[in-house]
Amino acid sequence: MTEQQRAPLPHAFHPEVASFTVVSDDLAPGAVLDAAQVYAEGNTSPQLRWEGHPAGTKSFAVTCFDPDAPTGSGFWHWVVFDIPVSVTELPAGAGGGAFPGLPEGAVHVRNDYGSKEFGGAAPPAGDGPHRYVFTVYAVDTENLGPDADASPAVVGFHLRFHALGRAQLIGEYEVSADG
């Protein structure tokens, strides 16, 4: 997949908002995802830590999206929201299993695998590198509105109107044509 064939990043058509910083002990910007973040291997959400969110933030949401998935609409790997403003870090693995470190009240919706948890990278063999966009949203309300049965698109709709800021960390992963 050439750079010209790549889909735009997930916020290309959203209003501009303040930016802040997200970092990870498990993923450097632009680096290849670790086996722990691959669906068939570890399927573990990375540790994420953020700072510098805008004044007025009342909660956070975290998503992981692959805009390069060959679906015509990308692929949602993780969507969690209503994270209290006092929480500025999620440990590795917070997106699955017993959800260790995920704060009470946080809401997971189903990913495009159909489960309410983090689903790791699994691009088709030979499709080239896919980008995995981890986004932390600073939200202007404590409760975004949707419930756990909402689709990622509905959550994204609400985030478009309630995001005060966004922080992004992008990793890549690919599977060679010979698997």
MDAnalysis code that builds the backbone (N, CA, C; Angstrom):
import MDAnalysis as mda
import numpy as np

u = mda.Universe.empty(537, n_residues=179, atom_resindex=np.repeat(np.arange(179), 3), trajectory=True)
u.add_TopologyAttr("name", ["N", "CA", "C"] * 179)
u.add_TopologyAttr("resid", np.arange(1, 180))
u.add_TopologyAttr("resname", ["MET", "THR", "GLU", "GLN", "GLN", "ARG", "ALA", "PRO", "LEU", "PRO", "HIS", "ALA", "PHE", "HIS", "PRO", "GLU", "VAL", "ALA", "SER", "PHE", "THR", "VAL", "VAL", "SER", "ASP", "ASP", "LEU", "ALA", "PRO", "GLY", "ALA", "VAL", "LEU", "ASP", "ALA", "ALA", "GLN", "VAL", "TYR", "ALA", "GLU", "GLY", "ASN", "THR", "SER", "PRO", "GLN", "LEU", "ARG", "TRP", "GLU", "GLY", "HIS", "PRO", "ALA", "GLY", "THR", "LYS", "SER", "PHE", "ALA", "VAL", "THR", "CYS", "PHE", "ASP", "PRO", "ASP", "ALA", "PRO", "THR", "GLY", "SER", "GLY", "PHE", "TRP", "HIS", "TRP", "VAL", "VAL", "PHE", "ASP", "ILE", "PRO", "VAL", "SER", "VAL", "THR", "GLU", "LEU", "PRO", "ALA", "GLY", "ALA", "GLY", "GLY", "GLY", "ALA", "PHE", "PRO", "GLY", "LEU", "PRO", "GLU", "GLY", "ALA", "VAL", "HIS", "VAL", "ARG", "ASN", "ASP", "TYR", "GLY", "SER", "LYS", "GLU", "PHE", "GLY", "GLY", "ALA", "ALA", "PRO", "PRO", "ALA", "GLY", "ASP", "GLY", "PRO", "HIS", "ARG", "TYR", "VAL", "PHE", "THR", "VAL", "TYR", "ALA", "VAL", "ASP", "THR", "GLU", "ASN", "LEU", "GLY", "PRO", "ASP", "ALA", "ASP", "ALA", "SER", "PRO", "ALA", "VAL", "VAL", "GLY", "PHE", "HIS", "LEU", "ARG", "PHE", "HIS", "ALA", "LEU", "GLY", "ARG", "ALA", "GLN", "LEU", "ILE", "GLY", "GLU", "TYR", "GLU", "VAL", "SER", "ALA", "ASP", "GLY"])
u.atoms.positions = np.array([
    [0.851, -1.165, 0.000],
    [0.000, 0.000, 0.000],
    [0.899, 1.231, 0.000],
    [0.749, 2.086, -0.987],
    [1.558, 3.294, -1.041],
    [0.947, 4.374, -0.163],
    [1.733, 5.394, 0.120],
    [1.235, 6.509, 0.942],
    [0.005, 7.136, 0.299],
    [-0.039, 7.198, -1.041],
    [-1.192, 7.780, -1.730],
    [-2.435, 6.918, -1.578],
    [-2.290, 5.619, -1.365],
    [-3.428, 4.731, -1.211],
    [-3.971, 4.725, 0.210],
    [-3.223, 5.255, 1.151],
    [-3.636, 5.238, 2.544],
    [-4.811, 6.175, 2.774],
    [-5.719, 5.729, 3.600],
    [-6.872, 6.542, 3.973],
    [-6.428, 7.673, 4.895],
    [-7.213, 8.733, 4.959],
    [-6.864, 9.812, 5.886],
    [-6.979, 9.333, 7.332],
    [-6.292, 10.033, 8.217],
    [-6.391, 9.710, 9.639],
    [-7.823, 9.964, 10.108],
    [-8.236, 9.334, 11.195],
    [-9.650, 9.360, 11.584],
    [-10.227, 10.734, 11.906],
    [-9.413, 11.735, 12.138],
    [-9.957, 13.043, 12.505],
    [-9.800, 14.074, 11.402],
    [-9.484, 13.626, 10.212],
    [-9.229, 14.544, 9.105],
    [-10.427, 15.441, 8.804],
    [-11.619, 14.974, 9.096],
    [-12.823, 15.743, 8.755],
    [-13.533, 16.283, 9.986],
    [-12.887, 16.198, 11.134],
    [-13.462, 16.728, 12.372],
    [-12.970, 18.154, 12.588],
    [-13.691, 18.917, 13.388],
    [-13.208, 20.266, 13.709],
    [-11.867, 20.195, 14.436],
    [-11.058, 21.225, 14.250],
    [-9.795, 21.289, 14.980],
    [-10.091, 21.520, 16.450],
    [-9.329, 20.843, 17.293],
    [-9.419, 21.014, 18.742],
    [-8.000, 21.093, 19.290],
    [-7.896, 21.433, 20.549],
    [-6.580, 21.518, 21.184],
    [-5.879, 20.165, 21.118],
    [-4.576, 20.195, 21.090],
    [-3.826, 18.943, 21.150],
    [-3.165, 18.847, 22.516],
    [-2.919, 17.628, 22.929],
    [-2.157, 17.384, 24.141],
    [-1.306, 16.156, 23.893],
    [-0.673, 15.604, 24.902],
    [0.330, 14.570, 24.706],
    [-0.117, 13.225, 25.254],
    [0.101, 12.172, 24.462],
    [-0.069, 10.800, 24.933],
    [1.224, 10.061, 24.619],
    [1.702, 9.280, 25.587],
    [2.901, 8.462, 25.421],
    [2.602, 7.062, 25.931],
    [3.488, 6.139, 25.599],
    [3.304, 4.760, 26.016],
    [4.653, 4.119, 26.316],
    [4.678, 3.305, 27.353],
    [5.869, 2.498, 27.632],
    [5.968, 1.328, 26.658],
    [4.869, 1.044, 25.942],
    [4.800, -0.116, 25.060],
    [4.889, 0.214, 23.573],
    [4.819, 1.495, 23.216],
    [4.785, 1.870, 21.808],
    [5.393, 3.257, 21.613],
    [6.390, 3.347, 20.773],
    [6.976, 4.634, 20.402],
    [6.261, 5.147, 19.150],
    [6.136, 6.467, 18.989],
    [5.467, 7.005, 17.803],
    [6.088, 6.474, 16.507],
    [5.244, 5.956, 15.627],
    [5.686, 5.443, 14.338],
    [6.331, 4.073, 14.370],
    [6.473, 3.498, 15.561],
    [7.138, 2.199, 15.695],
    [6.180, 1.055, 15.338],
    [6.754, -0.106, 15.143],
    [5.978, -1.316, 14.886],
    [5.372, -1.793, 16.205],
    [4.103, -2.176, 16.149],
    [3.449, -2.708, 17.344],
    [4.182, -3.944, 17.844],
    [4.233, -4.086, 19.133],
    [4.818, -5.252, 19.765],
    [3.873, -6.447, 19.598],
    [4.386, -7.647, 19.692],
    [3.558, -8.852, 19.595],
    [2.394, -8.808, 20.592],
    [2.583, -8.151, 21.713],
    [1.508, -8.063, 22.712],
    [0.273, -7.367, 22.157],
    [0.432, -6.474, 21.183],
    [-0.704, -5.751, 20.611],
    [-1.242, -6.387, 19.328],
    [-0.799, -7.601, 19.025],
    [-1.247, -8.325, 17.842],
    [-2.344, -9.309, 18.249],
    [-3.397, -9.361, 17.470],
    [-4.585, -10.153, 17.806],
    [-4.264, -11.624, 18.087],
    [-3.518, -12.256, 17.215],
    [-3.262, -13.693, 17.348],
    [-2.156, -14.020, 18.342],
    [-1.525, -12.991, 18.884],
    [-0.401, -13.241, 19.791],
    [-0.751, -12.819, 21.218],
    [-0.658, -11.536, 21.540],
    [-0.921, -11.098, 22.911],
    [-2.297, -10.502, 23.116],
    [-2.794, -9.795, 22.075],
    [-4.098, -9.149, 22.123],
    [-4.268, -8.290, 23.384],
    [-3.224, -7.536, 23.733],
    [-3.196, -6.749, 24.959],
    [-3.108, -5.264, 24.622],
    [-3.994, -4.476, 25.190],
    [-3.924, -3.033, 24.969],
    [-2.641, -2.481, 25.574],
    [-2.022, -1.504, 24.900],
    [-0.773, -0.943, 25.423],
    [-1.027, -0.011, 26.606],
    [0.009, 0.189, 27.391],
    [-0.030, 1.202, 28.446],
    [-0.089, 2.555, 27.758],
    [-0.926, 3.446, 28.263],
    [-1.038, 4.808, 27.733],
    [-1.046, 5.798, 28.898],
    [-0.375, 6.921, 28.714],
    [-0.327, 7.972, 29.730],
    [-0.432, 9.312, 29.002],
    [-1.254, 10.232, 29.529],
    [-1.446, 11.498, 28.848],
    [-1.366, 12.668, 29.819],
    [-1.050, 13.839, 29.218],
    [-0.924, 15.063, 30.015],
    [-1.165, 16.273, 29.128],
    [-1.444, 17.399, 29.789],
    [-1.612, 18.646, 29.060],
    [-2.984, 18.833, 28.446],
    [-3.981, 18.085, 28.918],
    [-5.326, 18.212, 28.353],
    [-5.892, 19.610, 28.645],
    [-6.812, 20.072, 27.814],
    [-7.317, 21.439, 27.956],
    [-8.187, 21.636, 29.203],
    [-8.223, 22.878, 29.662],
    [-9.104, 23.258, 30.769],
    [-10.545, 22.953, 30.366],
    [-11.341, 22.563, 31.315],
    [-12.733, 22.231, 31.042],
    [-12.963, 20.760, 30.764],
    [-11.887, 19.976, 30.700],
    [-12.021, 18.526, 30.479],
    [-12.710, 17.900, 31.680],
    [-13.736, 17.080, 31.396],
    [-14.480, 16.419, 32.474],
    [-14.372, 14.900, 32.426],
    [-13.896, 14.364, 31.310],
    [-13.659, 12.922, 31.188],
    [-12.781, 12.688, 29.970],
    [-12.425, 11.421, 29.769],
    [-11.603, 11.037, 28.621],
    [-12.244, 9.849, 27.904],
    [-11.893, 9.706, 26.649],
    [-12.227, 8.524, 25.858],
    [-10.936, 8.064, 25.194],
    [-10.819, 6.773, 24.955],
    [-9.650, 6.209, 24.282],
    [-10.136, 5.304, 23.161],
    [-9.541, 5.469, 21.982],
    [-9.886, 4.615, 20.853],
    [-8.616, 4.127, 20.166],
    [-8.766, 3.036, 19.430],
    [-7.730, 2.568, 18.513],
    [-8.421, 2.250, 17.203],
    [-7.938, 2.845, 16.126],
    [-8.575, 2.734, 14.817],
    [-7.527, 2.462, 13.756],
    [-7.832, 1.568, 12.829],
    [-6.978, 1.271, 11.677],
    [-7.631, 1.869, 10.444],
    [-7.155, 3.037, 9.967],
    [-7.760, 3.635, 8.781],
    [-7.393, 2.906, 7.492],
    [-6.405, 2.004, 7.557],
    [-5.920, 1.318, 6.364],
    [-6.581, -0.040, 6.127],
    [-7.502, -0.437, 7.002],
    [-8.184, -1.722, 6.827],
    [-8.943, -1.714, 5.502],
    [-8.918, -2.829, 4.773],
    [-9.556, -2.868, 3.450],
    [-11.072, -3.066, 3.537],
    [-11.725, -2.149, 4.245],
    [-13.175, -2.260, 4.446],
    [-13.941, -1.116, 3.804],
    [-13.260, -0.045, 3.455],
    [-13.934, 1.151, 2.979],
    [-14.320, 2.074, 4.121],
    [-14.253, 1.562, 5.350],
    [-14.616, 2.388, 6.512],
    [-13.649, 2.216, 7.671],
    [-12.485, 1.619, 7.425],
    [-11.526, 1.414, 8.506],
    [-11.962, 0.301, 9.437],
    [-11.286, 0.183, 10.591],
    [-11.579, -0.895, 11.533],
    [-11.322, -0.383, 12.944],
    [-12.343, -0.464, 13.797],
    [-12.236, -0.049, 15.195],
    [-11.715, -1.205, 16.029],
    [-10.584, -0.993, 16.696],
    [-9.971, -2.011, 17.547],
    [-10.287, -1.814, 19.023],
    [-10.666, -0.584, 19.392],
    [-10.890, -0.310, 20.816],
    [-11.651, 1.000, 20.954],
    [-12.700, 0.995, 21.774],
    [-13.453, 2.210, 22.072],
    [-13.904, 2.132, 23.524],
    [-13.382, 3.041, 24.342],
    [-13.767, 3.122, 25.757],
    [-13.922, 4.605, 26.099],
    [-14.953, 4.935, 26.864],
    [-15.206, 6.341, 27.195],
    [-15.736, 6.457, 28.623],
    [-16.023, 7.679, 29.035],
    [-16.433, 7.994, 30.417],
    [-15.340, 7.627, 31.418],
    [-14.099, 7.828, 31.008],
    [-12.957, 7.658, 31.915],
    [-12.868, 8.945, 32.745],
    [-12.911, 8.864, 34.067],
    [-12.904, 10.071, 34.901],
    [-11.689, 10.961, 34.630],
    [-11.875, 12.259, 34.766],
    [-10.814, 13.225, 34.488],
    [-9.611, 13.027, 35.411],
    [-9.813, 12.398, 36.558],
    [-8.698, 12.155, 37.484],
    [-7.766, 11.045, 37.001],
    [-8.177, 10.296, 35.989],
    [-7.383, 9.183, 35.450],
    [-6.635, 9.668, 34.219],
    [-5.308, 9.611, 34.270],
    [-4.498, 10.055, 33.128],
    [-3.525, 8.969, 32.671],
    [-3.838, 7.730, 33.022],
    [-3.017, 6.607, 32.585],
    [-3.844, 5.332, 32.636],
    [-3.661, 4.498, 31.622],
    [-4.225, 3.147, 31.619],
    [-3.056, 2.180, 31.520],
    [-3.001, 1.178, 32.392],
    [-1.908, 0.216, 32.318],
    [-2.088, -0.728, 31.134],
    [-1.026, -1.393, 30.736],
    [-1.125, -2.424, 29.703],
    [-2.165, -3.442, 30.147],
    [-2.998, -3.856, 29.215],
    [-4.021, -4.854, 29.514],
    [-5.321, -4.297, 30.034],
    [-5.423, -2.976, 30.220],
    [-6.658, -2.382, 30.754],
    [-7.847, -2.620, 29.835],
    [-7.584, -2.918, 28.565],
    [-8.653, -3.096, 27.594],
    [-9.189, -4.505, 27.466],
    [-8.812, -5.428, 28.352],
    [-9.305, -6.788, 28.193],
    [-9.231, -7.598, 29.459],
    [-9.686, -8.834, 29.366],
    [-9.681, -9.747, 30.511],
    [-10.546, -9.205, 31.625],
    [-9.954, -9.018, 32.785],
    [-10.669, -8.458, 33.938],
    [-10.564, -6.935, 33.933],
    [-10.048, -6.330, 32.860],
    [-9.891, -4.888, 32.694],
    [-9.100, -4.263, 33.838],
    [-7.900, -4.799, 34.117],
    [-7.100, -4.269, 35.223],
    [-6.713, -2.814, 34.994],
    [-6.997, -1.974, 35.961],
    [-6.636, -0.570, 35.858],
    [-7.652, 0.292, 35.139],
    [-8.696, -0.309, 34.589],
    [-9.750, 0.487, 33.956],
    [-10.652, 1.009, 35.072],
    [-10.864, 2.316, 35.148],
    [-11.623, 2.864, 36.268],
    [-13.102, 2.493, 36.239],
    [-13.671, 2.434, 37.407],
    [-15.106, 2.177, 37.538],
    [-15.871, 3.250, 36.769],
    [-16.897, 2.840, 36.065],
    [-17.717, 3.769, 35.299],
    [-17.309, 3.910, 33.848],
    [-16.094, 3.489, 33.502],
    [-15.672, 3.547, 32.099],
    [-16.518, 2.565, 31.290],
    [-16.847, 2.948, 30.066],
    [-17.747, 2.149, 29.222],
    [-17.000, 1.678, 27.980],
    [-17.006, 0.364, 27.768],
    [-16.491, -0.225, 26.531],
    [-17.657, -0.466, 25.581],
    [-17.468, -0.176, 24.319],
    [-18.416, -0.631, 23.300],
    [-17.695, -1.662, 22.448],
    [-18.457, -2.363, 21.650],
    [-17.863, -3.432, 20.852],
    [-16.912, -2.855, 19.809],
    [-15.857, -3.600, 19.564],
    [-14.942, -3.248, 18.488],
    [-15.456, -3.910, 17.210],
    [-14.738, -3.778, 16.129],
    [-15.201, -4.383, 14.880],
    [-14.996, -5.895, 14.817],
    [-14.330, -6.467, 15.828],
    [-14.310, -7.925, 15.971],
    [-15.618, -8.404, 16.599],
    [-16.355, -7.477, 17.225],
    [-17.626, -7.814, 17.865],
    [-17.542, -7.976, 19.366],
    [-16.377, -7.708, 19.974],
    [-16.230, -7.867, 21.419],
    [-16.017, -6.511, 22.085],
    [-16.393, -6.419, 23.335],
    [-16.268, -5.172, 24.098],
    [-14.949, -5.172, 24.849],
    [-13.867, -5.003, 24.085],
    [-12.518, -5.013, 24.633],
    [-11.555, -4.542, 23.545],
    [-10.276, -4.459, 23.885],
    [-9.254, -4.175, 22.889],
    [-9.079, -5.399, 22.007],
    [-9.018, -5.195, 20.705],
    [-8.718, -6.255, 19.750],
    [-7.461, -5.863, 18.986],
    [-6.439, -6.664, 19.046],
    [-5.146, -6.323, 18.470],
    [-5.108, -6.309, 16.956],
    [-3.956, -5.922, 16.453],
    [-3.719, -5.800, 15.012],
    [-3.821, -7.154, 14.323],
    [-4.431, -7.160, 13.158],
    [-4.550, -8.385, 12.355],
    [-4.773, -8.018, 10.891],
    [-3.849, -7.279, 10.279],
    [-4.057, -6.910, 8.876],
    [-3.911, -8.124, 7.967],
    [-4.551, -8.090, 6.803],
    [-4.403, -9.200, 5.863],
    [-2.955, -9.345, 5.409],
    [-2.535, -10.578, 5.222],
    [-1.178, -10.845, 4.729],
    [-0.976, -10.161, 3.383],
    [0.162, -9.493, 3.250],
    [0.521, -8.857, 1.992],
    [-0.148, -7.518, 1.732],
    [-0.917, -6.998, 2.678],
    [-1.646, -5.746, 2.478],
    [-0.791, -4.520, 2.797],
    [0.442, -4.723, 3.200],
    [1.314, -3.607, 3.537],
    [1.095, -3.147, 4.965],
    [1.857, -2.138, 5.374],
    [1.734, -1.674, 6.759],
    [0.402, -0.959, 7.004],
    [-0.196, -1.280, 8.127],
    [-1.412, -0.599, 8.570],
    [-1.052, 0.279, 9.751],
    [-1.720, 1.435, 9.846],
    [-1.520, 2.341, 10.975],
    [-2.577, 2.054, 12.039],
    [-2.138, 2.062, 13.279],
    [-3.026, 1.868, 14.423],
    [-2.983, 3.160, 15.221],
    [-4.079, 3.918, 15.134],
    [-4.149, 5.257, 15.696],
    [-4.797, 5.175, 17.076],
    [-3.983, 5.308, 18.106],
    [-4.480, 5.358, 19.479],
    [-4.762, 6.827, 19.776],
    [-5.997, 7.139, 20.105],
    [-6.394, 8.521, 20.368],
    [-6.985, 8.617, 21.759],
    [-6.533, 9.619, 22.505],
    [-7.146, 9.971, 23.777],
    [-7.876, 11.279, 23.533],
    [-9.154, 11.301, 23.857],
    [-9.977, 12.498, 23.713],
    [-10.191, 13.134, 25.078],
    [-10.049, 14.441, 25.156],
    [-10.468, 15.217, 26.318],
    [-11.915, 15.624, 26.032],
    [-12.828, 15.243, 26.921],
    [-14.263, 15.391, 26.682],
    [-14.847, 16.435, 27.632],
    [-15.819, 17.207, 27.143],
    [-16.395, 18.308, 27.919],
    [-17.540, 17.903, 28.850],
    [-17.775, 16.604, 29.004],
    [-18.842, 16.116, 29.869],
    [-18.371, 14.849, 30.582],
    [-18.899, 14.598, 31.774],
    [-18.513, 13.387, 32.511],
    [-19.079, 12.136, 31.859],
    [-20.265, 12.248, 31.285],
    [-20.922, 11.114, 30.634],
    [-21.203, 11.478, 29.190],
    [-20.565, 10.772, 28.279],
    [-20.668, 11.091, 26.857],
    [-22.086, 10.902, 26.330],
    [-22.819, 9.918, 26.852],
    [-24.196, 9.730, 26.394],
    [-24.517, 8.329, 25.926],
    [-23.741, 7.756, 25.004],
    [-24.063, 6.406, 24.555],
    [-23.899, 5.386, 25.685],
    [-24.515, 4.225, 25.498],
    [-24.312, 3.144, 26.463],
    [-23.425, 2.079, 25.836],
    [-23.221, 0.992, 26.542],
    [-22.300, -0.058, 26.104],
    [-22.775, -0.798, 24.854],
    [-24.014, -0.577, 24.434],
    [-24.514, -1.224, 23.223],
    [-24.356, -0.365, 21.973],
    [-23.817, 0.833, 22.123],
    [-23.615, 1.720, 20.976],
    [-22.527, 1.177, 20.053],
    [-22.580, 1.592, 18.817],
    [-21.522, 1.232, 17.867],
    [-20.379, 2.231, 17.993],
    [-19.189, 1.871, 17.513],
    [-18.094, 2.852, 17.500],
    [-18.461, 4.120, 16.727],
    [-19.251, 3.995, 15.668],
    [-19.642, 5.173, 14.890],
    [-20.492, 6.129, 15.723],
    [-21.388, 5.605, 16.530],
    [-22.214, 6.467, 17.389],
    [-21.344, 7.162, 18.429],
    [-20.409, 6.436, 19.013],
    [-19.496, 7.057, 19.975],
    [-18.685, 8.146, 19.264],
    [-18.185, 7.857, 18.072],
    [-17.440, 8.848, 17.302],
    [-18.261, 10.089, 16.996],
    [-19.533, 9.909, 16.719],
    [-20.436, 11.038, 16.483],
    [-20.481, 11.932, 17.719],
    [-20.669, 11.347, 18.884],
    [-20.709, 12.121, 20.125],
    [-19.364, 12.791, 20.413],
    [-18.276, 12.076, 20.156],
    [-16.956, 12.656, 20.392],
    [-16.696, 13.861, 19.486],
    [-17.214, 13.815, 18.288],
    [-17.029, 14.945, 17.376],
    [-17.559, 16.239, 17.988],
    [-18.652, 16.155, 18.734],
    [-19.290, 17.341, 19.294],
    [-18.877, 17.644, 20.734],
    [-18.182, 16.706, 21.384],
    [-17.822, 16.906, 22.793],
    [-16.315, 16.897, 23.057],
    [-15.510, 16.722, 22.026],
    [-14.054, 16.705, 22.218],
    [-13.520, 18.127, 22.348],
    [-12.819, 18.356, 23.437],
    [-12.115, 19.625, 23.633],
    [-10.679, 19.525, 23.117],
    [-10.164, 18.294, 23.085],
    [-8.800, 18.074, 22.652],
    [-8.582, 16.620, 22.284],
    [-7.485, 16.382, 21.546],
    [-7.116, 15.023, 21.145],
    [-5.613, 14.863, 21.247],
    [-5.213, 13.680, 21.653],
    [-3.807, 13.285, 21.650],
    [-3.727, 11.970, 20.888],
    [-2.761, 11.832, 19.988],
    [-2.644, 10.628, 19.161],
    [-1.265, 10.012, 19.257],
    [-1.265, 8.695, 19.205],
    [-0.042, 7.912, 19.135],
    [-0.294, 6.866, 18.050],
    [0.561, 6.845, 17.035],
    [0.332, 5.962, 15.894],
    [1.458, 4.947, 15.795],
    [1.090, 3.678, 15.758],
    [2.014, 2.591, 15.505],
    [1.650, 1.908, 14.208],
    [2.505, 1.017, 13.748],
    [2.245, 0.288, 12.499],
    [2.433, -1.205, 12.708],
    [1.799, -1.959, 11.821],
    [1.992, -3.404, 11.831],
    [1.609, -3.935, 10.459],
    [2.338, -4.949, 10.015],
    [1.985, -5.620, 8.757],
    [2.344, -7.087, 8.841],
    [1.685, -7.857, 8.009],
    [1.951, -9.285, 7.874],
    [2.456, -9.493, 6.453],
    [3.614, -10.117, 6.316],
    [4.177, -10.316, 4.978],
    [3.263, -11.211, 4.138],
    [3.420, -11.129, 2.829],
    [2.583, -11.889, 1.913],
    [2.733, -13.397, 2.118],
    [3.887, -13.821, 2.624],
    [4.078, -15.258, 2.862],
    [3.781, -15.626, 4.315],
    [3.074, -14.694, 5.010],
    [2.563, -14.996, 6.362],
    [3.621, -14.941, 7.382],
])
